């Protein structure tokens, strides 16, 4: 990508972050209003701004045959960053309430052919996977976007297996 194009993309993201009015009656509508116009540039912009994601992922042991729920997964970047370690999992759920970001996660899953990774449109304070309890729950720059983040943490604890891990970078 050339410098002019990258600069234009950054300006578009900054406009959505700083100027565009967020609209919507529900939390999902407000998320879509906020992220919809910047979704395609989300990863490239945020990767230069938010640096803790990979460190958090590297600190978590991926359980063989385990179940991992990434709440507020957005574009599915964490799934990509897990790389070959992702294949150790039975299932990785990418949960988000923002359709424009989740659509990018779905495209990423399809393009890469990840059979054990699923994008799920759901509220992270309520999502329970079919397995019931899980080995890992992560929040990457998403916890502060959840209005009742205490409830999100309580919910994560309620679906976590004994000895499981919650990872947060925010």
C-alpha positions in Angstrom: 0.0 0.0 0.0 1.4 3.4 -0.9 1.9 6.1 1.6 -0.8 8.3 0.2 -3.4 5.5 0.4 -2.3 4.6 3.9 -2.6 8.2 5.0 -6.1 8.4 3.5 -7.1 5.3 5.4 -5.7 6.7 8.6 -7.7 9.9 8.1 -10.8 8.0 7.6 -10.3 6.0 10.8 -9.5 9.2 12.7 -12.6 10.9 11.4 -14.7 8.0 12.7 -12.9 8.1 16.0 -12.9 11.8 16.6 -15.6 13.5 14.6 -18.4 11.3 13.4 -21.4 11.2 15.7 -22.2 7.7 17.0 -25.8 6.9 16.6 -28.1 4.0 17.7 -30.5 3.0 20.4 -28.9 -0.3 21.3 -25.3 -1.1 22.1 -25.1 -3.1 18.9 -26.3 -0.2 16.8 -23.8 2.1 18.4 -21.0 -0.3 17.8 -22.0 -0.6 14.1 -22.3 3.2 13.8 -18.8 3.6 15.4 -16.9 0.8 13.6 -18.9 0.4 10.3 -17.0 3.0 8.3 -13.6 2.1 9.7 -13.8 -1.7 9.7 -11.7 -2.4 6.7 -8.8 -0.2 8.1 -9.3 -1.4 11.7 -6.4 -3.8 11.9 -3.7 -1.7 10.2 -4.6 1.4 12.2 -4.9 -0.3 15.6 -1.8 -2.4 15.2 0.3 0.8 15.3 -1.6 2.1 18.3 -2.3 -0.9 20.5 0.7 -3.0 21.2 -0.2 -5.6 23.9 -2.2 -8.1 21.9 0.6 -10.4 20.9 2.1 -10.4 24.4 -1.2 -11.4 25.9 -1.7 -14.2 23.4 1.9 -15.5 23.9 1.4 -15.6 27.7 -1.5 -18.0 27.4 -0.9 -21.7 27.0 -3.1 -23.1 24.3 -4.8 -26.2 25.7 -4.7 -29.3 23.4 -8.3 -29.9 22.4 -9.4 -26.9 24.4 -12.1 -24.4 23.8 -11.3 -20.7 23.6 -13.7 -17.8 23.5 -12.4 -14.4 22.3 -15.0 -11.8 23.4 -15.1 -8.6 21.3 -13.1 -10.5 18.7 -13.7 -7.9 16.0 -12.0 -8.8 12.8 -10.5 -12.0 14.1 -7.0 -10.8 14.3 -6.3 -12.8 17.4 -7.1 -16.0 15.6 -4.6 -15.1 13.0 -2.0 -14.1 15.6 -2.4 -17.5 17.3 -1.0 -19.0 14.0 -0.2 -22.7 14.3 -1.1 -22.8 17.9 -4.8 -22.3 16.9 -4.8 -25.9 15.4 -4.3 -27.3 18.9 -7.8 -26.1 19.9 -11.0 -28.0 19.4 -12.8 -24.7 18.9 -12.1 -21.0 18.8 -15.1 -18.8 19.1 -14.8 -15.2 17.8 -17.6 -13.4 19.6 -18.6 -9.9 18.7 -21.7 -7.7 18.7 -20.5 -5.5 15.7 -21.5 -7.0 12.4 -19.1 -5.0 10.2 -16.1 -6.2 12.2 -17.5 -9.7 12.5 -18.0 -9.9 8.7 -14.2 -9.4 8.4 -13.6 -12.2 10.8 -15.9 -14.4 8.7 -13.9 -13.5 5.6 -10.7 -14.2 7.4 -11.9 -17.6 8.5 -13.1 -18.6 5.1 -10.0 -17.3 3.3 -7.7 -19.2 5.7 -9.8 -22.3 5.8 -9.8 -22.5 9.6 -12.2 -25.4 10.4 -12.1 -25.0 14.1 -12.8 -21.3 14.2 -16.3 -19.8 14.3 -17.4 -16.2 14.1 -20.4 -15.7 16.4 -22.7 -12.6 16.5 -23.5 -12.4 20.2 -23.4 -10.3 23.3 -20.2 -11.1 25.1 -22.0 -10.8 28.5 -24.3 -13.6 27.5 -22.7 -16.0 25.0 -22.4 -19.6 26.1 -20.8 -22.0 23.7 -22.4 -25.4 23.0 -19.6 -27.0 25.1 -20.8 -25.0 28.2 -17.5 -24.4 29.9 -14.3 -23.3 28.2 -10.5 -23.3 28.8 -9.7 -19.7 27.8 -11.6 -16.4 27.5 -9.8 -13.4 26.1 -10.7 -9.7 25.8 -8.4 -7.7 23.5 -9.1 -4.0 23.6 -12.8 -4.9 24.0 -13.5 -4.9 27.7 -13.7 -1.1 27.8 -16.1 -1.1 24.9 -18.6 -3.2 26.9 -20.9 -0.9 28.9 -21.3 -3.3 31.8 -17.7 -4.7 31.7 -18.1 -6.1 35.3 -20.9 -8.3 33.9 -18.6 -9.4 31.1 -15.9 -10.4 33.5 -18.4 -12.2 35.7 -19.8 -14.0 32.7 -16.3 -15.0 31.6 -15.7 -16.5 35.0 -19.0 -18.4 34.9 -18.2 -20.2 31.6 -14.5 -20.8 32.5 -13.5 -24.4 33.5 -11.7 -24.7 36.9 -8.0 -23.9 36.2 -8.9 -22.0 33.0 -7.4 -18.7 32.0 -8.8 -15.2 31.3 -6.6 -12.9 29.3 -7.1 -9.2 29.2 -5.3 -6.5 27.3 -7.1 -3.1 27.3 
